[in-house]
Amino acid sequence: MSGLLSTLIAVLGTLLGVAMTHLFQRRSAANDQLFATQQQLRSERMSVYSDFAGAVTEFRRGQQDRWHRKNEDPDSPARFEARVEAYRLRGIALHALFRVQLIASSHEVVSAARHAYTVTDQVHSAADKTELSAVGAQARDALEDFVKLAASDVR
């Protein structure tokens, strides 16, 4: 009888050990999967946010170039080329903004991105060099605000 009891205890102990091992392995696998997903999302956000910052920086440069070409000679081919380039850069920046909207985890990040895009879009319509400098600085500051919020979103 004691041999049967010992065997029964051994079998129950083995089954309990197998069940506990399975439970811990499932929990560990789920944690590993969650970590990998979070790391991938973080990496994608970093890529999207940095692409947006680069696109808006180039868009601002294009808008300033457009303003300068317009004020140098409104009827020149250089003005037309600068305007076409500014439109192209606007499209790239808008595409980058859409990507931010798709991946951002907070409304504040999206709002900051929209604001940076909108202020940059207004650069070419400055009345004079003083206003051009002021609007350009506002666009740069708006982009820096976006970068600060985006940095907190990827941490």
Phi and psi in radians as a Rosetta constraint file:
Dihedral C 1 N 2 CA 2 C 2 CIRCULARHARMONIC -1.194 0.35
Dihedral N 2 CA 2 C 2 N 3 CIRCULARHARMONIC -0.514 0.35
Dihedral C 2 N 3 CA 3 C 3 CIRCULARHARMONIC -1.187 0.35
Dihedral N 3 CA 3 C 3 N 4 CIRCULARHARMONIC -0.677 0.35
Dihedral C 3 N 4 CA 4 C 4 CIRCULARHARMONIC -1.173 0.35
Dihedral N 4 CA 4 C 4 N 5 CIRCULARHARMONIC -0.722 0.35
Dihedral C 4 N 5 CA 5 C 5 CIRCULARHARMONIC -1.122 0.35
Dihedral N 5 CA 5 C 5 N 6 CIRCULARHARMONIC -0.723 0.35
Dihedral C 5 N 6 CA 6 C 6 CIRCULARHARMONIC -1.119 0.35
Dihedral N 6 CA 6 C 6 N 7 CIRCULARHARMONIC -0.724 0.35
Dihedral C 6 N 7 CA 7 C 7 CIRCULARHARMONIC -1.138 0.35
Dihedral N 7 CA 7 C 7 N 8 CIRCULARHARMONIC -0.749 0.35
Dihedral C 7 N 8 CA 8 C 8 CIRCULARHARMONIC -1.098 0.35
Dihedral N 8 CA 8 C 8 N 9 CIRCULARHARMONIC -0.743 0.35
Dihedral C 8 N 9 CA 9 C 9 CIRCULARHARMONIC -1.120 0.35
Dihedral N 9 CA 9 C 9 N 10 CIRCULARHARMONIC -0.714 0.35
Dihedral C 9 N 10 CA 10 C 10 CIRCULARHARMONIC -1.118 0.35
Dihedral N 10 CA 10 C 10 N 11 CIRCULARHARMONIC -0.763 0.35
Dihedral C 10 N 11 CA 11 C 11 CIRCULARHARMONIC -1.136 0.35
Dihedral N 11 CA 11 C 11 N 12 CIRCULARHARMONIC -0.785 0.35
Dihedral C 11 N 12 CA 12 C 12 CIRCULARHARMONIC -1.107 0.35
Dihedral N 12 CA 12 C 12 N 13 CIRCULARHARMONIC -0.675 0.35
Dihedral C 12 N 13 CA 13 C 13 CIRCULARHARMONIC -1.121 0.35
Dihedral N 13 CA 13 C 13 N 14 CIRCULARHARMONIC -0.729 0.35
Dihedral C 13 N 14 CA 14 C 14 CIRCULARHARMONIC -1.138 0.35
Dihedral N 14 CA 14 C 14 N 15 CIRCULARHARMONIC -0.781 0.35
Dihedral C 14 N 15 CA 15 C 15 CIRCULARHARMONIC -1.093 0.35
Dihedral N 15 CA 15 C 15 N 16 CIRCULARHARMONIC -0.716 0.35
Dihedral C 15 N 16 CA 16 C 16 CIRCULARHARMONIC -1.119 0.35
Dihedral N 16 CA 16 C 16 N 17 CIRCULARHARMONIC -0.718 0.35
Dihedral C 16 N 17 CA 17 C 17 CIRCULARHARMONIC -1.110 0.35
Dihedral N 17 CA 17 C 17 N 18 CIRCULARHARMONIC -0.755 0.35
Dihedral C 17 N 18 CA 18 C 18 CIRCULARHARMONIC -1.103 0.35
Dihedral N 18 CA 18 C 18 N 19 CIRCULARHARMONIC -0.767 0.35
Dihedral C 18 N 19 CA 19 C 19 CIRCULARHARMONIC -1.115 0.35
Dihedral N 19 CA 19 C 19 N 20 CIRCULARHARMONIC -0.757 0.35
Dihedral C 19 N 20 CA 20 C 20 CIRCULARHARMONIC -1.153 0.35
Dihedral N 20 CA 20 C 20 N 21 CIRCULARHARMONIC -0.731 0.35
Dihedral C 20 N 21 CA 21 C 21 CIRCULARHARMONIC -1.075 0.35
Dihedral N 21 CA 21 C 21 N 22 CIRCULARHARMONIC -0.777 0.35
Dihedral C 21 N 22 CA 22 C 22 CIRCULARHARMONIC -1.061 0.35
Dihedral N 22 CA 22 C 22 N 23 CIRCULARHARMONIC -0.772 0.35
Dihedral C 22 N 23 CA 23 C 23 CIRCULARHARMONIC -1.075 0.35
Dihedral N 23 CA 23 C 23 N 24 CIRCULARHARMONIC -0.817 0.35
Dihedral C 23 N 24 CA 24 C 24 CIRCULARHARMONIC -1.162 0.35
Dihedral N 24 CA 24 C 24 N 25 CIRCULARHARMONIC -0.651 0.35
Dihedral C 24 N 25 CA 25 C 25 CIRCULARHARMONIC -1.173 0.35
Dihedral N 25 CA 25 C 25 N 26 CIRCULARHARMONIC -0.692 0.35
Dihedral C 25 N 26 CA 26 C 26 CIRCULARHARMONIC -1.101 0.35
Dihedral N 26 CA 26 C 26 N 27 CIRCULARHARMONIC -0.777 0.35
Dihedral C 26 N 27 CA 27 C 27 CIRCULARHARMONIC -1.120 0.35
Dihedral N 27 CA 27 C 27 N 28 CIRCULARHARMONIC -0.727 0.35
Dihedral C 27 N 28 CA 28 C 28 CIRCULARHARMONIC -1.146 0.35
Dihedral N 28 CA 28 C 28 N 29 CIRCULARHARMONIC -0.732 0.35
Dihedral C 28 N 29 CA 29 C 29 CIRCULARHARMONIC -1.119 0.35
Dihedral N 29 CA 29 C 29 N 30 CIRCULARHARMONIC -0.710 0.35
Dihedral C 29 N 30 CA 30 C 30 CIRCULARHARMONIC -1.121 0.35
Dihedral N 30 CA 30 C 30 N 31 CIRCULARHARMONIC -0.722 0.35
Dihedral C 30 N 31 CA 31 C 31 CIRCULARHARMONIC -1.129 0.35
Dihedral N 31 CA 31 C 31 N 32 CIRCULARHARMONIC -0.723 0.35
Dihedral C 31 N 32 CA 32 C 32 CIRCULARHARMONIC -1.100 0.35
Dihedral N 32 CA 32 C 32 N 33 CIRCULARHARMONIC -0.722 0.35
Dihedral C 32 N 33 CA 33 C 33 CIRCULARHARMONIC -1.136 0.35
Dihedral N 33 CA 33 C 33 N 34 CIRCULARHARMONIC -0.754 0.35
Dihedral C 33 N 34 CA 34 C 34 CIRCULARHARMONIC -1.092 0.35
Dihedral N 34 CA 34 C 34 N 35 CIRCULARHARMONIC -0.761 0.35
Dihedral C 34 N 35 CA 35 C 35 CIRCULARHARMONIC -1.079 0.35
Dihedral N 35 CA 35 C 35 N 36 CIRCULARHARMONIC -0.774 0.35
Dihedral C 35 N 36 CA 36 C 36 CIRCULARHARMONIC -1.117 0.35
Dihedral N 36 CA 36 C 36 N 37 CIRCULARHARMONIC -0.712 0.35
Dihedral C 36 N 37 CA 37 C 37 CIRCULARHARMONIC -1.125 0.35
Dihedral N 37 CA 37 C 37 N 38 CIRCULARHARMONIC -0.754 0.35
Dihedral C 37 N 38 CA 38 C 38 CIRCULARHARMONIC -1.122 0.35
Dihedral N 38 CA 38 C 38 N 39 CIRCULARHARMONIC -0.695 0.35
Dihedral C 38 N 39 CA 39 C 39 CIRCULARHARMONIC -1.159 0.35
Dihedral N 39 CA 39 C 39 N 40 CIRCULARHARMONIC -0.701 0.35
Dihedral C 39 N 40 CA 40 C 40 CIRCULARHARMONIC -1.142 0.35
Dihedral N 40 CA 40 C 40 N 41 CIRCULARHARMONIC -0.755 0.35
Dihedral C 40 N 41 CA 41 C 41 CIRCULARHARMONIC -1.105 0.35
Dihedral N 41 CA 41 C 41 N 42 CIRCULARHARMONIC -0.725 0.35
Dihedral C 41 N 42 CA 42 C 42 CIRCULARHARMONIC -1.062 0.35
Dihedral N 42 CA 42 C 42 N 43 CIRCULARHARMONIC -0.789 0.35
Dihedral C 42 N 43 CA 43 C 43 CIRCULARHARMONIC -1.099 0.35
Dihedral N 43 CA 43 C 43 N 44 CIRCULARHARMONIC -0.749 0.35
Dihedral C 43 N 44 CA 44 C 44 CIRCULARHARMONIC -1.139 0.35
Dihedral N 44 CA 44 C 44 N 45 CIRCULARHARMONIC -0.720 0.35
Dihedral C 44 N 45 CA 45 C 45 CIRCULARHARMONIC -1.091 0.35
Dihedral N 45 CA 45 C 45 N 46 CIRCULARHARMONIC -0.758 0.35
Dihedral C 45 N 46 CA 46 C 46 CIRCULARHARMONIC -1.036 0.35
Dihedral N 46 CA 46 C 46 N 47 CIRCULARHARMONIC -0.755 0.35
Dihedral C 46 N 47 CA 47 C 47 CIRCULARHARMONIC -1.127 0.35
Dihedral N 47 CA 47 C 47 N 48 CIRCULARHARMONIC -0.821 0.35
Dihedral C 47 N 48 CA 48 C 48 CIRCULARHARMONIC -1.133 0.35
Dihedral N 48 CA 48 C 48 N 49 CIRCULARHARMONIC -0.776 0.35
Dihedral C 48 N 49 CA 49 C 49 CIRCULARHARMONIC -1.160 0.35
Dihedral N 49 CA 49 C 49 N 50 CIRCULARHARMONIC -0.708 0.35
Dihedral C 49 N 50 CA 50 C 50 CIRCULARHARMONIC -1.234 0.35
Dihedral N 50 CA 50 C 50 N 51 CIRCULARHARMONIC -0.621 0.35
Dihedral C 50 N 51 CA 51 C 51 CIRCULARHARMONIC -1.084 0.35
Dihedral N 51 CA 51 C 51 N 52 CIRCULARHARMONIC -0.717 0.35
Dihedral C 51 N 52 CA 52 C 52 CIRCULARHARMONIC -1.102 0.35
Dihedral N 52 CA 52 C 52 N 53 CIRCULARHARMONIC -0.806 0.35
Dihedral C 52 N 53 CA 53 C 53 CIRCULARHARMONIC -1.051 0.35
Dihedral N 53 CA 53 C 53 N 54 CIRCULARHARMONIC -0.745 0.35
Dihedral C 53 N 54 CA 54 C 54 CIRCULARHARMONIC -1.139 0.35
Dihedral N 54 CA 54 C 54 N 55 CIRCULARHARMONIC -0.728 0.35
Dihedral C 54 N 55 CA 55 C 55 CIRCULARHARMONIC -1.139 0.35
Dihedral N 55 CA 55 C 55 N 56 CIRCULARHARMONIC -0.718 0.35
Dihedral C 55 N 56 CA 56 C 56 CIRCULARHARMONIC -1.230 0.35
Dihedral N 56 CA 56 C 56 N 57 CIRCULARHARMONIC -0.613 0.35
Dihedral C 56 N 57 CA 57 C 57 CIRCULARHARMONIC -1.085 0.35
Dihedral N 57 CA 57 C 57 N 58 CIRCULARHARMONIC -0.800 0.35
Dihedral C 57 N 58 CA 58 C 58 CIRCULARHARMONIC -1.167 0.35
Dihedral N 58 CA 58 C 58 N 59 CIRCULARHARMONIC -0.641 0.35
Dihedral C 58 N 59 CA 59 C 59 CIRCULARHARMONIC -1.084 0.35
Dihedral N 59 CA 59 C 59 N 60 CIRCULARHARMONIC -0.757 0.35
Dihedral C 59 N 60 CA 60 C 60 CIRCULARHARMONIC -1.080 0.35
Dihedral N 60 CA 60 C 60 N 61 CIRCULARHARMONIC -0.771 0.35
Dihedral C 60 N 61 CA 61 C 61 CIRCULARHARMONIC -1.055 0.35
Dihedral N 61 CA 61 C 61 N 62 CIRCULARHARMONIC -0.752 0.35
Dihedral C 61 N 62 CA 62 C 62 CIRCULARHARMONIC -1.127 0.35
Dihedral N 62 CA 62 C 62 N 63 CIRCULARHARMONIC -0.675 0.35
Dihedral C 62 N 63 CA 63 C 63 CIRCULARHARMONIC -1.160 0.35
Dihedral N 63 CA 63 C 63 N 64 CIRCULARHARMONIC -0.690 0.35
Dihedral C 63 N 64 CA 64 C 64 CIRCULARHARMONIC -1.178 0.35
Dihedral N 64 CA 64 C 64 N 65 CIRCULARHARMONIC -0.714 0.35
Dihedral C 64 N 65 CA 65 C 65 CIRCULARHARMONIC -1.086 0.35
Dihedral N 65 CA 65 C 65 N 66 CIRCULARHARMONIC -0.726 0.35
Dihedral C 65 N 66 CA 66 C 66 CIRCULARHARMONIC -1.043 0.35
Dihedral N 66 CA 66 C 66 N 67 CIRCULARHARMONIC -0.760 0.35
Dihedral C 66 N 67 CA 67 C 67 CIRCULARHARMONIC -1.099 0.35
Dihedral N 67 CA 67 C 67 N 68 CIRCULARHARMONIC -0.796 0.35
Dihedral C 67 N 68 CA 68 C 68 CIRCULARHARMONIC -1.115 0.35
Dihedral N 68 CA 68 C 68 N 69 CIRCULARHARMONIC -0.768 0.35
Dihedral C 68 N 69 CA 69 C 69 CIRCULARHARMONIC -1.117 0.35
Dihedral N 69 CA 69 C 69 N 70 CIRCULARHARMONIC -0.658 0.35
Dihedral C 69 N 70 CA 70 C 70 CIRCULARHARMONIC -1.125 0.35
Dihedral N 70 CA 70 C 70 N 71 CIRCULARHARMONIC -0.714 0.35
Dihedral C 70 N 71 CA 71 C 71 CIRCULARHARMONIC -1.415 0.35
Dihedral N 71 CA 71 C 71 N 72 CIRCULARHARMONIC -0.347 0.35
Dihedral C 71 N 72 CA 72 C 72 CIRCULARHARMONIC -1.329 0.35
Dihedral N 72 CA 72 C 72 N 73 CIRCULARHARMONIC -0.869 0.35
Dihedral C 72 N 73 CA 73 C 73 CIRCULARHARMONIC -2.766 0.35
Dihedral N 73 CA 73 C 73 N 74 CIRCULARHARMONIC 1.765 0.35
Dihedral C 73 N 74 CA 74 C 74 CIRCULARHARMONIC -1.076 0.35
Dihedral N 74 CA 74 C 74 N 75 CIRCULARHARMONIC -0.373 0.35
Dihedral C 74 N 75 CA 75 C 75 CIRCULARHARMONIC -1.821 0.35
Dihedral N 75 CA 75 C 75 N 76 CIRCULARHARMONIC 0.182 0.35
Dihedral C 75 N 76 CA 76 C 76 CIRCULARHARMONIC -1.444 0.35
Dihedral N 76 CA 76 C 76 N 77 CIRCULARHARMONIC 2.708 0.35
Dihedral C 76 N 77 CA 77 C 77 CIRCULARHARMONIC -1.113 0.35
Dihedral N 77 CA 77 C 77 N 78 CIRCULARHARMONIC -0.496 0.35
Dihedral C 77 N 78 CA 78 C 78 CIRCULARHARMONIC -1.110 0.35
Dihedral N 78 CA 78 C 78 N 79 CIRCULARHARMONIC -0.625 0.35
Dihedral C 78 N 79 CA 79 C 79 CIRCULARHARMONIC -1.144 0.35
Dihedral N 79 CA 79 C 79 N 80 CIRCULARHARMONIC -0.760 0.35
Dihedral C 79 N 80 CA 80 C 80 CIRCULARHARMONIC -1.066 0.35
Dihedral N 80 CA 80 C 80 N 81 CIRCULARHARMONIC -0.796 0.35
Dihedral C 80 N 81 CA 81 C 81 CIRCULARHARMONIC -1.092 0.35
Dihedral N 81 CA 81 C 81 N 82 CIRCULARHARMONIC -0.701 0.35
Dihedral C 81 N 82 CA 82 C 82 CIRCULARHARMONIC -1.149 0.35
Dihedral N 82 CA 82 C 82 N 83 CIRCULARHARMONIC -0.654 0.35
Dihedral C 82 N 83 CA 83 C 83 CIRCULARHARMONIC -1.171 0.35
Dihedral N 83 CA 83 C 83 N 84 CIRCULARHARMONIC -0.757 0.35
Dihedral C 83 N 84 CA 84 C 84 CIRCULARHARMONIC -1.084 0.35
Dihedral N 84 CA 84 C 84 N 85 CIRCULARHARMONIC -0.755 0.35
Dihedral C 84 N 85 CA 85 C 85 CIRCULARHARMONIC -1.109 0.35
Dihedral N 85 CA 85 C 85 N 86 CIRCULARHARMONIC -0.699 0.35
Dihedral C 85 N 86 CA 86 C 86 CIRCULARHARMONIC -1.100 0.35
Dihedral N 86 CA 86 C 86 N 87 CIRCULARHARMONIC -0.697 0.35
Dihedral C 86 N 87 CA 87 C 87 CIRCULARHARMONIC -1.108 0.35
Dihedral N 87 CA 87 C 87 N 88 CIRCULARHARMONIC -0.721 0.35
Dihedral C 87 N 88 CA 88 C 88 CIRCULARHARMONIC -1.091 0.35
Dihedral N 88 CA 88 C 88 N 89 CIRCULARHARMONIC -0.797 0.35
Dihedral C 88 N 89 CA 89 C 89 CIRCULARHARMONIC -1.162 0.35
Dihedral N 89 CA 89 C 89 N 90 CIRCULARHARMONIC -0.583 0.35
Dihedral C 89 N 90 CA 90 C 90 CIRCULARHARMONIC -1.081 0.35
Dihedral N 90 CA 90 C 90 N 91 CIRCULARHARMONIC -0.748 0.35
Dihedral C 90 N 91 CA 91 C 91 CIRCULARHARMONIC -1.080 0.35
Dihedral N 91 CA 91 C 91 N 92 CIRCULARHARMONIC -0.730 0.35
Dihedral C 91 N 92 CA 92 C 92 CIRCULARHARMONIC -1.124 0.35
Dihedral N 92 CA 92 C 92 N 93 CIRCULARHARMONIC -0.760 0.35
Dihedral C 92 N 93 CA 93 C 93 CIRCULARHARMONIC -1.138 0.35
Dihedral N 93 CA 93 C 93 N 94 CIRCULARHARMONIC -0.690 0.35
Dihedral C 93 N 94 CA 94 C 94 CIRCULARHARMONIC -1.137 0.35
Dihedral N 94 CA 94 C 94 N 95 CIRCULARHARMONIC -0.714 0.35
Dihedral C 94 N 95 CA 95 C 95 CIRCULARHARMONIC -1.058 0.35
Dihedral N 95 CA 95 C 95 N 96 CIRCULARHARMONIC -0.755 0.35
Dihedral C 95 N 96 CA 96 C 96 CIRCULARHARMONIC -1.123 0.35
Dihedral N 96 CA 96 C 96 N 97 CIRCULARHARMONIC -0.646 0.35
Dihedral C 96 N 97 CA 97 C 97 CIRCULARHARMONIC -1.095 0.35
Dihedral N 97 CA 97 C 97 N 98 CIRCULARHARMONIC -0.743 0.35
Dihedral C 97 N 98 CA 98 C 98 CIRCULARHARMONIC -1.062 0.35
Dihedral N 98 CA 98 C 98 N 99 CIRCULARHARMONIC -0.687 0.35
Dihedral C 98 N 99 CA 99 C 99 CIRCULARHARMONIC -1.127 0.35
Dihedral N 99 CA 99 C 99 N 100 CIRCULARHARMONIC -0.693 0.35
Dihedral C 99 N 100 CA 100 C 100 CIRCULARHARMONIC -1.062 0.35
Dihedral N 100 CA 100 C 100 N 101 CIRCULARHARMONIC -0.777 0.35
Dihedral C 100 N 101 CA 101 C 101 CIRCULARHARMONIC -1.060 0.35
Dihedral N 101 CA 101 C 101 N 102 CIRCULARHARMONIC -0.579 0.35
Dihedral C 101 N 102 CA 102 C 102 CIRCULARHARMONIC -1.316 0.35
Dihedral N 102 CA 102 C 102 N 103 CIRCULARHARMONIC -0.512 0.35
Dihedral C 102 N 103 CA 103 C 103 CIRCULARHARMONIC -1.957 0.35
Dihedral N 103 CA 103 C 103 N 104 CIRCULARHARMONIC -0.284 0.35
Dihedral C 103 N 104 CA 104 C 104 CIRCULARHARMONIC -1.142 0.35
Dihedral N 104 CA 104 C 104 N 105 CIRCULARHARMONIC 2.533 0.35
Dihedral C 104 N 105 CA 105 C 105 CIRCULARHARMONIC -1.637 0.35
Dihedral N 105 CA 105 C 105 N 106 CIRCULARHARMONIC -0.175 0.35
Dihedral C 105 N 106 CA 106 C 106 CIRCULARHARMONIC -2.348 0.35
Dihedral N 106 CA 106 C 106 N 107 CIRCULARHARMONIC 2.632 0.35
Dihedral C 106 N 107 CA 107 C 107 CIRCULARHARMONIC -1.151 0.35
Dihedral N 107 CA 107 C 107 N 108 CIRCULARHARMONIC -0.541 0.35
Dihedral C 107 N 108 CA 108 C 108 CIRCULARHARMONIC -1.117 0.35
Dihedral N 108 CA 108 C 108 N 109 CIRCULARHARMONIC -0.696 0.35
Dihedral C 108 N 109 CA 109 C 109 CIRCULARHARMONIC -1.117 0.35
Dihedral N 109 CA 109 C 109 N 110 CIRCULARHARMONIC -0.768 0.35
Dihedral C 109 N 110 CA 110 C 110 CIRCULARHARMONIC -1.121 0.35
Dihedral N 110 CA 110 C 110 N 111 CIRCULARHARMONIC -0.751 0.35
Dihedral C 110 N 111 CA 111 C 111 CIRCULARHARMONIC -1.093 0.35
Dihedral N 111 CA 111 C 111 N 112 CIRCULARHARMONIC -0.732 0.35
Dihedral C 111 N 112 CA 112 C 112 CIRCULARHARMONIC -1.135 0.35
Dihedral N 112 CA 112 C 112 N 113 CIRCULARHARMONIC -0.665 0.35
Dihedral C 112 N 113 CA 113 C 113 CIRCULARHARMONIC -1.157 0.35
Dihedral N 113 CA 113 C 113 N 114 CIRCULARHARMONIC -0.782 0.35
Dihedral C 113 N 114 CA 114 C 114 CIRCULARHARMONIC -1.045 0.35
Dihedral N 114 CA 114 C 114 N 115 CIRCULARHARMONIC -0.754 0.35
Dihedral C 114 N 115 CA 115 C 115 CIRCULARHARMONIC -1.099 0.35
Dihedral N 115 CA 115 C 115 N 116 CIRCULARHARMONIC -0.772 0.35
Dihedral C 115 N 116 CA 116 C 116 CIRCULARHARMONIC -1.062 0.35
Dihedral N 116 CA 116 C 116 N 117 CIRCULARHARMONIC -0.735 0.35
Dihedral C 116 N 117 CA 117 C 117 CIRCULARHARMONIC -1.136 0.35
Dihedral N 117 CA 117 C 117 N 118 CIRCULARHARMONIC -0.810 0.35
Dihedral C 117 N 118 CA 118 C 118 CIRCULARHARMONIC -1.111 0.35
Dihedral N 118 CA 118 C 118 N 119 CIRCULARHARMONIC -0.788 0.35
Dihedral C 118 N 119 CA 119 C 119 CIRCULARHARMONIC -1.128 0.35
Dihedral N 119 CA 119 C 119 N 120 CIRCULARHARMONIC -0.715 0.35
Dihedral C 119 N 120 CA 120 C 120 CIRCULARHARMONIC -1.112 0.35
Dihedral N 120 CA 120 C 120 N 121 CIRCULARHARMONIC -0.635 0.35
Dihedral C 120 N 121 CA 121 C 121 CIRCULARHARMONIC -1.113 0.35
Dihedral N 121 CA 121 C 121 N 122 CIRCULARHARMONIC -0.399 0.35
Dihedral C 121 N 122 CA 122 C 122 CIRCULARHARMONIC -1.561 0.35
Dihedral N 122 CA 122 C 122 N 123 CIRCULARHARMONIC -0.113 0.35
Dihedral C 122 N 123 CA 123 C 123 CIRCULARHARMONIC -1.014 0.35
Dihedral N 123 CA 123 C 123 N 124 CIRCULARHARMONIC -0.760 0.35
Dihedral C 123 N 124 CA 124 C 124 CIRCULARHARMONIC -1.176 0.35
Dihedral N 124 CA 124 C 124 N 125 CIRCULARHARMONIC -0.294 0.35
Dihedral C 124 N 125 CA 125 C 125 CIRCULARHARMONIC -1.652 0.35
Dihedral N 125 CA 125 C 125 N 126 CIRCULARHARMONIC 0.239 0.35
Dihedral C 125 N 126 CA 126 C 126 CIRCULARHARMONIC -1.101 0.35
Dihedral N 126 CA 126 C 126 N 127 CIRCULARHARMONIC 2.529 0.35
Dihedral C 126 N 127 CA 127 C 127 CIRCULARHARMONIC -1.359 0.35
Dihedral N 127 CA 127 C 127 N 128 CIRCULARHARMONIC -0.607 0.35
Dihedral C 127 N 128 CA 128 C 128 CIRCULARHARMONIC -2.615 0.35
Dihedral N 128 CA 128 C 128 N 129 CIRCULARHARMONIC -3.138 0.35
Dihedral C 128 N 129 CA 129 C 129 CIRCULARHARMONIC -1.106 0.35
Dihedral N 129 CA 129 C 129 N 130 CIRCULARHARMONIC -0.613 0.35
Dihedral C 129 N 130 CA 130 C 130 CIRCULARHARMONIC -1.104 0.35
Dihedral N 130 CA 130 C 130 N 131 CIRCULARHARMONIC -0.814 0.35
Dihedral C 130 N 131 CA 131 C 131 CIRCULARHARMONIC -1.177 0.35
Dihedral N 131 CA 131 C 131 N 132 CIRCULARHARMONIC -0.635 0.35
Dihedral C 131 N 132 CA 132 C 132 CIRCULARHARMONIC -1.034 0.35
Dihedral N 132 CA 132 C 132 N 133 CIRCULARHARMONIC -0.787 0.35
Dihedral C 132 N 133 CA 133 C 133 CIRCULARHARMONIC -1.117 0.35
Dihedral N 133 CA 133 C 133 N 134 CIRCULARHARMONIC -0.717 0.35
Dihedral C 133 N 134 CA 134 C 134 CIRCULARHARMONIC -1.155 0.35
Dihedral N 134 CA 134 C 134 N 135 CIRCULARHARMONIC -0.818 0.35
Dihedral C 134 N 135 CA 135 C 135 CIRCULARHARMONIC -1.191 0.35
Dihedral N 135 CA 135 C 135 N 136 CIRCULARHARMONIC -0.654 0.35
Dihedral C 135 N 136 CA 136 C 136 CIRCULARHARMONIC -1.082 0.35
Dihedral N 136 CA 136 C 136 N 137 CIRCULARHARMONIC -0.704 0.35
Dihedral C 136 N 137 CA 137 C 137 CIRCULARHARMONIC -1.178 0.35
Dihedral N 137 CA 137 C 137 N 138 CIRCULARHARMONIC -0.662 0.35
Dihedral C 137 N 138 CA 138 C 138 CIRCULARHARMONIC -1.100 0.35
Dihedral N 138 CA 138 C 138 N 139 CIRCULARHARMONIC -0.719 0.35
Dihedral C 138 N 139 CA 139 C 139 CIRCULARHARMONIC -1.121 0.35
Dihedral N 139 CA 139 C 139 N 140 CIRCULARHARMONIC -0.748 0.35
Dihedral C 139 N 140 CA 140 C 140 CIRCULARHARMONIC -1.117 0.35
Dihedral N 140 CA 140 C 140 N 141 CIRCULARHARMONIC -0.762 0.35
Dihedral C 140 N 141 CA 141 C 141 CIRCULARHARMONIC -1.117 0.35
Dihedral N 141 CA 141 C 141 N 142 CIRCULARHARMONIC -0.705 0.35
Dihedral C 141 N 142 CA 142 C 142 CIRCULARHARMONIC -1.105 0.35
Dihedral N 142 CA 142 C 142 N 143 CIRCULARHARMONIC -0.677 0.35
Dihedral C 142 N 143 CA 143 C 143 CIRCULARHARMONIC -1.176 0.35
Dihedral N 143 CA 143 C 143 N 144 CIRCULARHARMONIC -0.707 0.35
Dihedral C 143 N 144 CA 144 C 144 CIRCULARHARMONIC -1.100 0.35
Dihedral N 144 CA 144 C 144 N 145 CIRCULARHARMONIC -0.667 0.35
Dihedral C 144 N 145 CA 145 C 145 CIRCULARHARMONIC -1.087 0.35
Dihedral N 145 CA 145 C 145 N 146 CIRCULARHARMONIC -0.733 0.35
Dihedral C 145 N 146 CA 146 C 146 CIRCULARHARMONIC -1.055 0.35
Dihedral N 146 CA 146 C 146 N 147 CIRCULARHARMONIC -0.804 0.35
Dihedral C 146 N 147 CA 147 C 147 CIRCULARHARMONIC -1.065 0.35
Dihedral N 147 CA 147 C 147 N 148 CIRCULARHARMONIC -0.695 0.35
Dihedral C 147 N 148 CA 148 C 148 CIRCULARHARMONIC -1.083 0.35
Dihedral N 148 CA 148 C 148 N 149 CIRCULARHARMONIC -0.803 0.35
Dihedral C 148 N 149 CA 149 C 149 CIRCULARHARMONIC -1.156 0.35
Dihedral N 149 CA 149 C 149 N 150 CIRCULARHARMONIC -0.713 0.35
Dihedral C 149 N 150 CA 150 C 150 CIRCULARHARMONIC -1.127 0.35
Dihedral N 150 CA 150 C 150 N 151 CIRCULARHARMONIC -0.652 0.35
Dihedral C 150 N 151 CA 151 C 151 CIRCULARHARMONIC -1.085 0.35
Dihedral N 151 CA 151 C 151 N 152 CIRCULARHARMONIC -0.682 0.35
Dihedral C 151 N 152 CA 152 C 152 CIRCULARHARMONIC -1.240 0.35
Dihedral N 152 CA 152 C 152 N 153 CIRCULARHARMONIC -0.429 0.35
Dihedral C 152 N 153 CA 153 C 153 CIRCULARHARMONIC -1.315 0.35
Dihedral N 153 CA 153 C 153 N 154 CIRCULARHARMONIC -0.428 0.35
Dihedral C 153 N 154 CA 154 C 154 CIRCULARHARMONIC -1.721 0.35
Dihedral N 154 CA 154 C 154 N 155 CIRCULARHARMONIC -0.025 0.35
